[in-house]
Amino acid sequence: MKNKAEKKVPGGKLLRVTVETDESISKIVNIMFTGDFYLYPEEEIHTLENSLKGAQIDENKFREIITNFFENEMIQILGAGPEDFLEILIKALRG
């Protein structure tokens, strides 16, 4: 199943997610975050996406993965935060 969601973050930034799941095994198969937020280094968004691929569909697990990603001191983000990413992922999964 493939779902999408988006969120306008306070301050005007747009965050989108497209997530594909395999309901038979309750896991994320593919995920892509896009929008007009700024992430440095920008290619690190793929690290977050890859961390979520194969994850069990579980809000606590998503929170753990996303929080750990943003706790990396090398990653800087403007225009969105960990809770925004978690929120749109949950929204997309709920359809």
N, C-alpha and C positions, 0 to 999 in steps of 0.2 A: 504494500500500500504506500502511495506517495502523497504527502501532505505538505502544505506551505503555510507560513504565517509571517506576519511582519508587525513591527512596532515602531512608532515614532517616539524616540527617546526624548525626555525633557531637554530642551536646548536645540531641538530641531533635527537631530540625526535619525536616519532611518536604518533599521536593522531587519534583515529578512533571513529566513531559513527555509530550505527545502530538505525534507527528510523522507527517506524511503525505509520502510520496515518490512520485516518478514514476520507476519503475525503467527505463523506456525511455530516459530522458535522464540518469539517475543524479543527480537533484537533489531538494532539499527543496522541496515545494510549499507546505506549511503547517506551522506549529509553534506550540505553546503551552506555556509553563511555568507551573505553578501550585504551590501548597504554602503552608506556614506560615512561610516565611522573610520577612524584612523588607527591602525595597528602597526606597531614597529617592533621588530622587522615584519613587514607585511606578509611574507611567506609563512609566518608562524601560524596563520589561521588554518593552514593545512595540518599542522600538528594537532590543533584542537579537534578538527574534523576527524582526523585519523584516530585520535584517542576515543572518540565517541562511536566510531564504526565498530560493530561487533558487540557493543555494550547492551546488556539486558535493559529492557524498557522498565526503568525504575527511577523515579524522581530523585531519590537519595543518591543513587549511583551517579546520575547526571550532575547533581550539585557537587559531589566529590571531584569528579573529573574536571568540571569547569573551574571550580575554586582552585584546585591544584595548578591548573594551567595559568590562571591569572596571578598566582602567588610567585611565579617565576620572575625574578627581579630583572631579567633581561627583556621582558615584554612590557611595552608601553602601549596604552590604549587611550584614545580621546573620543568622546562622543557616545560611549556605551560602557557598561560594566558587566561583571559576572552575572548579576541578577537579571539583567536584560537578556542575556544569552539563554539563561535557564528558562526565563518566562516565555520567550518565543518558541523554544524547543517544546515545552510542555503544551503550549497553545496549539502548535502544529500537530502534535501527537493526539490531541483530543479532537482534532478535526474541526 
